[in-house]
């Protein structure tokens, strides 16, 4: 399951970087309230991750990193979600996802399901290690896999479809 699509590596001196990052932040302002209509929907589906994964893979790690840092902060400032205590962990995990997605896209130069699966799994493992270091607890880390597996599946399939068809 492989498709060829145009991938970009935008830099911080390009206006497109900030334009696309703003688009991803805007998407990440719309998606979470929809998922929060489902009980524990934010925890189960991690809607910010889907946009960051697809955006970083398509436009590079710099664009993804910018959106990864700004999305949870903008959500917190405007809606109070994520809560302050979760904001650091979420930002670290999204930043890791953006970096790995952008670097994988640079390395493989194609959109393939195995690469997307690898990106999600590697970033989740590194992100969980970061979460453990920040919180000192394993409960939330384990919950990411036990409760959050539908979100991981959504990231893989959703990002692959977005990248393939958009």
N, C-alpha and C positions, 0 to 999 in steps of 0.2 A: 504494500500500500504506500506508494510513493508518488509524489506529484512535483512538477517543477513550477515554481513561482518565483517571482522577483523578490529578492531579499535585499535590504539596504543596511548600510552601516553609517548612520548619521552621527555627526560630531557636534560638540557644544558650540561651535562657531557658525552653525547653520540654523536659520530660522525654522526650517522644517522640524528640527529636533523639538523645539519648544511648542510648535503648533501641534505635532502629534502627541507630545506628552500632555498638553492641555486637553486634547480630545480624549485620551485615556483617563485622565483625572475626571473629566465630565462623565464618561461612561461609568466610572467607579463611584460617582455620586448618585447615579440612577439605579444601578443594579442592586446594591445592598438593601435598600428599602423593600425592593420586590422580594428578595430572598428572605428578609426578616418577617415577611407575612407568614412564612412557614415556621412552626415552632422549632427553635434552634437552627433555623435555616442558615444563618451566618456561620455558625460553627460547622454545620454539616457540609455546606457547599463552598465556602470560602470564595465568594464571588469576585473579590478584588484580584485573586490569583489568575483567573481566566484571562482577564483583560491584560494584566501585566505580562503573562506568558506569551500571549499572541502578539502583543505590541513589541516586546523585546526581541522576539524571534524575527519579526518582520522588519523592524527598524533599527535594531542593534541594542546592545546593552546600555549605552549611554542614554538613549531615549527611555528605555525600560526602567533604568535606575532612577531617572528623574521622576517618572510617573510613580514608581514604587515608593519613593520617599514622600511625594506630595499627596498621593491618594489617601492614605490613612490619616494624614495630618489634616487635610481639607475636610474629610468626613468627620473627624473628631471635633474640629473647630465649628463646623456648621450644624452637626447633629448630635454630638456627644458620643457617637459610636465610631470607632471602638472606644471603650473606656480608657482612661489615662493609663491604667496599669497594664493594659493589653497593647497599647500603642507601640511601645518599644519592640516588643516581640513581633508584632505584625509587620512593622517596618523592616526589621532585620530579615524576616522570612521572605518578604516580597523583594527586598534588595538582592538576596541570594538567588531567588528565582529569576529575577531580571538579568543578573550577571550570567548565570548558567545558560539561560535561554539564548541570550545574545551571543555568547561565546560558542555555543553549540551550532547556532545558525552560521556564524563565521567559519567554523571548522568544517561543517558538513555541506554547506551551501545548497541544501535541499530540504524540503519538508517531507519527513517520513514518520510514520507512526512509531517505529522503534526508537527513533531519536527523541521524539516528544515524550514517550514513556520514560526513557532514560533521564531526560531533563527533569521531569516531574519527580521521579524517584530520588535522584541525586540531590536535587534542591530541597526536597522534603527531609531527607536524612540530615543534610547539613543544617537546614533551618531548625530542625528539632534539636540538634546538638546546641545550636545557638540559644534556642528557647530554654533548654536545660541549664545552660550557663547563666542566663539572665534571671531565671526564676528559682533554680535549685530544686525544682520538683519534676517528677516524672509523670504525674497524673495528666497534665495538659498535653504532654508529648505523646503519651499513649493514646489519648483521646483523639489526636489528629489522625490516627490510623483507624481506631475502632469506630468512632463516630463520623470521622471525616472522609471515609473511603468513597462515598458518593461524589464528594467534591473533587477528589483526586481523579476519579473517572471522568467527571465533567471537564476538568482541566485538559486531560489527554484528548478526549474525543472532541470537545468543543474547540480547543485551540487548533487541532488538526483540521477540522471542518472549516473554521474561519480562515486559516492560512491557505487551505486548498481552494476554497470557493470565492474568497474576497481578494 
